[in-house]
Amino acid sequence: MGKKKVAQKTKEELIAESEKVTATAEKKSVQSGKHKIEKGRIYINASYNNTVITITDEKGDVITWMSAGSIGFSGPKKATPFAASKIADAISAKLEKTGPFNVDIYVSGVGRGRDAAIRAFAAKNFNLLSIKDVTPIPHNGPRPPKPRRV
């Protein structure tokens, strides 16, 4: 097979590359702090297994999102009201400077974290304009079983 050649960079090249990476990271953080968003949407998806909260602007572009699993909850604790309130607190801390502050809330799912998340956002500096339940409801339900043949 032969010996593999590994390209090695000099110290100057490594320093220049790291400076370039930090400069782009600082640029992105400065740019995100510039834009203040006044109105937005909060989507709360509460299932039996997890709770996911997504913040978007009015067009639907995602600003930030968080789930109970990403915070550190595991197993059946992810679907609890306590986990949902912790997610809402963490997201509101993220959005303190940029906003949005006037929000419409869209709740989907049947999990136990629905109400806790709404209450946590109401307790923070958010002005709740509307709360809508967008859980899909079947109109006719699943196909019934065949009649039993004896």
N, C-alpha and C positions, 0 to 999 in steps of 0.2 A: 504494500500500500504506500509506503513511503512516509516521510516525515511531513507533518503539516506546518505550513509557515503562518506565523501569527504576526499581523501588522502591529507594530508598536508605535505609539505617538510620543513625541517629545513632551517635556513638561510645559513648554510654552503653548503648544497646541492644545493640551488638556485644559490649561488655565483659560485660554481664549474661548474654548468650547463651553466651559462651565459659566463664564461670564455672559455668553450669548444666551444660554438657557435661563439664567436668573433674570436677565433683562427682559426677555419675552414674558416670563412669569409675572414680573412686576408690572409690565404694560397691561396684561390682562386684568390684574387685580385693580389697577387704577381705572381702567375703562369700565369695569363692572360697578365701581363706586360712583362714577359720574352720573349714570342714568337713574333718575328717580322715577319710579312707576307709581302712579296714583291709584289706578284701578286694575284689578286682576281677578283671577278665579282660583278657588281652592277645590281640588277634587279629592274626596276621601273615599277610598275603596276598602271597605271593611268586610273581609271574608271570615270564615270559620277558622282559618289557619294563620292569617296575617292581617295587618293594617298598613296600607300604603297611602301617603298623602303627597299630592303633587300640586305645586303652585305654578300657574301660568299667567301670562299677560292676557290682554283682551283678544289678541289674535289667536291664542292657543299655543304660543311658543313657551316651552318649559323654562322656568326660571330656576327652580330647584325642586327636588323630591327627596323623600326619606321614607323608610319603612321600619317596622319594629325590629326586623332582623338586622338592618344596617346599624342600629343603635347598639345592639348587643343582646337583645332578648332572644331566647331560643326555645324551641319546642312549643308547648301549648301556651306559654306566657306571652307569645307574640300577639295573640288575639284578644288580650285583656284590655279593659278600659284604662288601666294604669299605663300600659304601654302606649296606647293612643294619645293620652294626655302628655306623656313624655315626648312623643314625636312632635306634637303641636308646639310644645315649649321650645324644642330644639330648632324647629323651622322658624318660629317667630324671633328667636335670637339671631338666626342667620339673616333675617330680613329687616332688622331694626333700622338700618341706614337707607337701603334702597327702596323698600316698599314691596309690594303694593299694600295700601292701608285700607282702601275701600274694596271689599271683596264680595263676590257671589260664591256661595258654597254649593257644590254638587256632591251629594252623598250617594254611593252605590254599594250594594251588598247588605247582608243580613247579620254581620258580626256584631260583637258586643262593644266595639270601640267607636261606633258611630257617634253616639251622644257625647261621650267623653271628649272626643276631638273637637266637636262643635263648641262645647262649653269652654274648653281650653283656649280656643281662638277668641271667643267672646270676652274672656277674662283679660286677654292681652290688648294691645293697642289697635286692634282691627275693628273697622266699622263694617258690620255684616249687613249688606244690602238685601240679600235674599238667600234662602236655603231651599234647595230643590232636591227631591229624592228621585234619582234616575235609575233605580234598580229595575232591571228588565223583568217584566211580568208576562208569563205565557198566557195567551188568550184562549187557546183550546187545550193546552196541556199535551202530554205525550200520548202516543197511540195506545188505546186500551188493549188488554190481552185478548187473544182469541178465545172463543167459547170452548169450554171443556168438552171433549168427546169421551163418552163412556162406552 
